[in-house]
Amino acid sequence: MSLPSPPTSHTSSPGSDTKNTPTLIIRRADPENDVKHIDDFHRIINDAYRTEASWANEAHLINGERFSKDQLKDAMLDQVNILLLAFDPETGLPIGTVQLDPAEVYPDYGIYMREGAEPYVETTPKEQQIFVGLVSVDPRQQSRGIGRKLIDAGLRYAKEEMGRTQAVINVVYQRTELLDWYKRIGFVDYGERTPFPDLARIKHDDIHFAVIRMNM
């Protein structure tokens, strides 16, 4: 059964600077109407993750594109993992994305262990956790508070529409600036680590994820 679509979000995020942060339309993907935006969102996602135009890029760490057009089409159709899209309300142009994956269906990459380290054990049931991913903002629109608004919209949807109580994000551990940004907006790093799932794509040894969490 498909999940209900949330009301379109036009409001500013808690704690954001409303003078500088643009108003956005953030809504669940509609595959019938959004297929025309595939090229734009494909560019935005891969520019955000794989080009130096984006402050949050991973191009120096990971090879290959972040998301293919076929994967994006599948994500729009997915009734379990929810894709939210952001648009400029005046021009209708795509601006960003965020995806919400129920933790119980999220792939388990295992536990990344250093010698002598104790593994972190999370007590929140999987059925109450939501994995937040595919957070992307058009590099031409970055550093304006849009990423925070996407996260806030995703957490609100996960809590109100999916009944989740904890958000989880996997961040490439070497992306210290990105980790610091997530910590500033309320995520906590408890020392939990997990391997990067595709070793053939990493450019350096020891690329792995920091698993960060926020109770909602």
C-alpha angles and dihedrals in degrees: 000000000000120000118245118260114248124235111277110266117231098152130103119255121254109272095012124130102251091193093063105023113088123231112255140193106226116180144145115281116264106204094199095055102026098054087090088064096054094106093048096048091043089055093045094051095047095041089052095049104028111031133072089233086082122070088211098052125134097198092120091054109035133041127220133029119309097227132007125219090249091053089050092052090050091049091054090053096043114114095188105043105050121219118203120196129203124213137180103250093214101046100022089227120149115254109169153335144227128185128207118206121184106239093229091065096037114111116258109230093184129237122308108218134191117197110277095011120130115226117243114242118205116208099193108105115251090238089065096048127088124197112221114206148142089056103173136162125186103259089229088062100041127122092036099101095265095122090055091050091051091051092047092049091049094049091047091051092046092051100041102034102028102031095235123158103186133046121209128193129185110214124183100255094225091059093088094163091055093046090051091051092053091048090053091057094050110277117132128215108214093178094265113151134182132185123260103254100224112048092177089070101050120103097202137035120261098029106159142145131265107214110217127186141198126190111222 
